[in-house]
């Protein structure tokens, strides 16, 4: 066995402290030094299914001081964390941001008689409805940011929400 | 396709603004011909892979300016609306260092467990005791990641996918992958087991970690000082001055991002392997530990 300069226990404790310190600093940036509230929320699609989302809300966004909101969505293989940097920068500048997952979670076994098939566009509709229900969101100023490497297979018959600002990020040619 | 989506989402009563950040010029021509969109602000090449962020800072900057122009946050907000002043890159850097610290914590724990379960006196070269320390360290890493994800609610870009549950149908493929990964790390362990001087060993340790990262950072950032643009932008302007691509740009971007992530993963695991071998002199332990981590990383991205 070779000579050890620093005991393994010390290295382990130092590494653990570094992890906590670095993650705290990262969290401090994410929360803008405590000026942002971050909630992990379930976006209800129907009575059986939901999608996960993360809501970034600046503290100054109140019912008497409503703020414009932006929905951020990335298609697979990316999840709600892919656009987190954009959401963090948006919320630092006073916007409300909601990043949503494509993955649809099931609460219970759906009843085939009553349930409708949930897809990305129903997630978008539900996320938009959820934002519009928040008292601190200015309903007339909603934005949408999408990040995808695939083509968007839109179904025209779907009842989609309208947005004042739409940004599509795609490496597609 | 994108034309359909933006049309469907645009408000027919009020004027919606549309921004498409795409790599090619296809959208520009098709949109100009159709002329069915209210407004197209810009189509730029801001999808270049950034080594710490999934989106290039200039892309974030464009989106921030676009959102501010169209959604107009109230006047009581700070007047310093500067889209270029971004902190997310520092955050990504912190998360990257945290990833290395996490690997180091796992390797230290593996070392502690290895000392707890020493080899029998009769057979010093028996490697059958390797499983327990490695399994203990991996289990601890998983619990630590789970706890951190709950405490900090953070996505750790390089290791976050580790927390995704593994499906039962993936198991046979994973066992095969584990065997291959352990074999590869077992082979590479010969490099570190050579009898060299202390100076050579330390130099080796530093170079293994720094060279893969440095090479990427030099390629991306050194051209700033020479040509006032990043390596990616310089590459595009030299190879494709007229936007005529010899290779699909999206494929090139995905390839470069994967190459960077892969180099970082392998480089960091080799560094940890070298650390374990230097401290415990157990080649199989180190190969098993690094092979399991690599399998975990790949499996979570399948």
Contacts between the chains, C-beta under 8 A, distances in Angstrom:
chain1	res1	chain2	res2	distance
A	1	B	280	7.0
A	1	B	281	5.7
A	2	B	278	6.1
A	2	B	279	6.9
A	2	B	281	6.2
A	4	B	279	5.9
A	8	B	108	4.8
A	8	B	111	4.3
A	8	B	112	5.1
A	8	B	115	7.3
A	8	B	279	6.7
A	9	B	108	7.6
A	9	B	112	6.5
A	11	B	104	6.6
A	11	B	108	4.4
A	12	B	105	5.7
A	12	B	108	3.7
A	12	B	109	5.8
A	12	B	112	6.6
A	15	B	101	4.7
A	15	B	102	7.4
A	15	B	104	4.3
A	15	B	105	3.8
A	15	B	108	6.2
A	16	B	101	7.9
A	16	B	105	5.5
A	18	B	97	7.4
A	18	B	98	7.3
A	18	B	101	4.2
A	19	B	98	5.3
A	19	B	101	4.8
A	19	B	102	5.8
A	19	B	105	6.6
A	19	B	144	7.9
A	19	B	148	7.1
A	22	B	94	4.6
A	22	B	95	7.3
A	22	B	97	5.5
A	22	B	98	4.1
A	22	B	101	6.7
A	23	B	94	7.5
A	23	B	95	7.7
A	23	B	98	5.6
A	23	B	148	6.3
A	23	B	152	4.8
A	23	B	154	6.0
A	23	B	156	8.0
A	24	B	152	7.5
A	25	B	91	7.9
A	25	B	94	5.2
A	26	B	91	4.8
A	26	B	94	4.4
A	26	B	95	5.5
A	26	B	98	7.2
A	26	B	152	7.5
A	26	B	154	6.0
A	27	B	152	5.1
A	27	B	153	7.8
A	27	B	154	6.2
A	29	B	87	4.8
A	29	B	88	7.3
A	29	B	90	6.3
A	29	B	91	4.3
A	29	B	94	7.6
A	30	B	91	6.4
A	30	B	154	7.1
A	38	B	153	6.4
A	40	B	153	6.5
A	65	B	74	7.3
A	65	B	76	7.6
A	67	B	73	6.6
A	67	B	74	7.7
A	68	B	67	7.7
A	68	B	71	3.7
A	68	B	72	7.1
A	68	B	73	6.3
A	70	B	67	6.2
A	70	B	71	7.3
A	77	B	301	7.5
A	78	B	54	7.3
A	81	B	155	3.6
A	81	B	157	7.5
A	81	B	160	6.4
A	82	B	54	5.2
A	83	B	54	7.8
A	83	B	55	7.6
A	84	B	155	6.1
A	85	B	53	5.4
A	85	B	54	7.2
A	85	B	55	6.6
A	85	B	60	6.3
A	85	B	86	7.9
A	85	B	88	3.9
A	85	B	91	7.7
A	85	B	92	7.2
A	86	B	55	6.6
A	86	B	60	5.5
A	86	B	63	5.9
A	86	B	64	7.9
A	88	B	87	7.6
A	88	B	88	5.5
A	88	B	91	7.4
A	89	B	60	5.8
A	89	B	64	5.9
A	89	B	83	7.8
A	89	B	86	5.6
A	89	B	87	7.7
A	89	B	88	6.0
A	90	B	64	6.7
A	90	B	67	6.4
A	92	B	87	7.3
A	93	B	64	6.6
A	93	B	68	7.0
A	93	B	73	6.7
A	93	B	77	7.2
A	93	B	81	6.1
A	94	B	73	4.3
A	94	B	74	7.7
A	94	B	77	4.5
A	95	B	67	6.4
A	95	B	71	6.9
A	95	B	73	6.5
A	141	B	71	4.7
A	141	B	72	7.1
A	143	B	67	5.7
A	143	B	70	7.0
A	143	B	71	5.4
A	144	B	9	6.1
A	145	B	63	6.3
A	145	B	67	8.0
A	146	B	5	7.8
A	147	B	54	7.8
A	147	B	55	7.2
A	149	B	250	6.4
A	149	B	254	7.4
A	151	B	1	4.1
A	151	B	2	7.6
A	152	B	1	5.1
A	152	B	2	5.9
A	152	B	4	7.0
A	152	B	5	4.2
A	153	B	1	7.2
A	154	B	1	7.3
A	154	B	4	4.5
A	154	B	5	4.8
A	154	B	8	5.5
A	156	B	4	7.3
A	156	B	8	6.6
A	158	B	8	7.8
A	160	B	8	5.1
A	160	B	9	5.9
A	161	B	9	7.3
A	162	B	9	6.4
A	162	B	10	6.7
A	162	B	11	3.8
A	162	B	12	7.7
A	162	B	16	7.0
A	163	B	9	5.3
A	163	B	10	7.5
A	163	B	11	7.1
A	163	B	16	6.3
A	164	B	11	6.6
A	164	B	14	6.8
A	164	B	16	5.7
A	164	B	17	7.1
A	164	B	70	6.0
A	164	B	71	6.4
A	165	B	16	6.9
A	165	B	17	5.1
A	165	B	19	7.6
A	165	B	66	6.7
A	165	B	67	6.1
A	165	B	70	3.8
A	165	B	71	5.6
A	166	B	6	5.4
A	166	B	9	5.3
A	166	B	10	6.7
A	166	B	16	6.2
A	166	B	17	7.2
A	166	B	18	4.9
A	166	B	19	7.2
A	167	B	18	7.7
A	167	B	19	4.3
A	167	B	20	7.7
A	167	B	21	6.9
A	167	B	63	5.5
A	167	B	66	5.9
A	167	B	67	7.5
A	168	B	2	5.6
A	168	B	5	7.0
A	168	B	6	6.6
A	168	B	18	7.6
A	168	B	19	7.3
A	168	B	20	4.9
A	168	B	21	7.1
A	168	B	22	7.7
A	169	B	21	4.5
A	169	B	47	6.9
A	169	B	55	6.9
A	169	B	59	6.7
A	169	B	63	7.6
A	170	B	2	6.8
A	170	B	20	7.2
A	170	B	21	7.2
A	170	B	22	5.3
A	170	B	23	7.8
A	170	B	47	7.8
A	171	B	22	7.4
A	171	B	23	5.0
A	171	B	47	5.0
A	171	B	249	6.6
A	171	B	250	3.3
A	171	B	253	5.4
A	171	B	254	7.4
A	172	B	2	7.7
A	172	B	22	6.2
A	172	B	23	7.3
A	172	B	24	7.5
A	172	B	26	8.0
A	172	B	250	6.1
A	173	B	22	7.3
A	173	B	23	6.0
A	173	B	24	3.5
A	173	B	26	5.4
A	173	B	245	7.6
A	173	B	248	6.3
A	173	B	249	6.4
A	173	B	250	6.6
